[in-house]
Amino acid sequence: MWDERFDREDYVYGEQPNTFLTEQWQQLELAANPGGVLCLAEGEGRNAVYLATLGHDVICVDLSEVGLKKAKLLADKHGVIINTEKADLATYETKANFYQAVVMIFAHTPPAIRRRSLNQARKALGRDGYLILEGYSAAQIGRGTGGPVTTDMMFDEQELRTVFADDEILVCREIERDIREGAFHSGIGSVVQFVARKTEPSS
Ligand SMILES: C[S@@+](CC[C@H](N)C(=O)[O-])C[C@H]1O[C@@H](n2cnc3c(N)ncnc32)[C@H](O)[C@@H]1O
């Protein structure tokens, strides 16, 4: 399904990075000392390329080979290098306690994969590393402005708080905002926004 969606010349979610990500990145001053960043379910690479232009060493993981090829092309266009790995988040195993940040933007998957991905995201973070996540919430159902069509695919504040219960949670909110990120995310949307800093290493 994702290969089919991405098999077109333009970028389905645009070429510009997600605005919640850019705001948080600036606020946390993460580019002051750029390190490794893992982008999960990164698709066509708009966020990864932005982070690479800031000097980060970025790896994008996604199921879609077509998406990852477009991510590489976008990186070439901006004169930066990104690493890509075709993998299913149902089985992907990350390095532990390693990355400066993990990015999950509209990384919607079925519930078991979502829970696993969130645990992998936490595991991947080095000490004081940040998870930055934005995704549609259940309130998005029926709006027709983007995202999955079933509640079980949506993000939920409580689930995020549970996975990061031992860490510092900086942002955890559900809001409505105007989203203009390509043809498929277009209009007022209900989203969960979440930022956590890992304070306890994974064993
Ligand atoms: C809505 S798109 C978001 C893409 C990107 N994060 C962005 O914001 O532009 C969702 C992405 O999740 C990926 N995806 C869905 N299920 C996956 C899985 N099981 N493993 C890895 N990637 C998956 C899709 O291939 C797609 O690129």
The ligand as an ORCA input file, in Angstrom:
! r2SCAN-3c Opt
* xyz 0 1
  C       1.862      8.688      7.137
  S       3.402      8.114      6.550
  C       4.518      9.189      7.414
  C       5.848      9.349      6.743
  C       6.802     10.340      7.381
  N       7.047     10.066      8.773
  C       6.332     11.758      7.212
  O       5.922     12.369      8.208
  O       6.383     12.272      6.090
  C       3.556      6.582      7.437
  C       4.807      5.790      7.108
  O       4.832      4.617      7.937
  C       5.448      3.584      7.196
  N       5.080      2.299      7.802
  C       3.833      1.825      7.997
  N       3.890      0.615      8.595
  C       5.207      0.330      8.798
  C       5.921     -0.765      9.379
  N       5.272     -1.827      9.857
  N       7.265     -0.721      9.396
  C       7.931      0.360      8.888
  N       7.312      1.429      8.337
  C       5.974      1.421      8.291
  C       4.925      3.778      5.785
  O       5.699      3.134      4.818
  C       4.925      5.304      5.677
  O       6.135      5.754      5.126
*
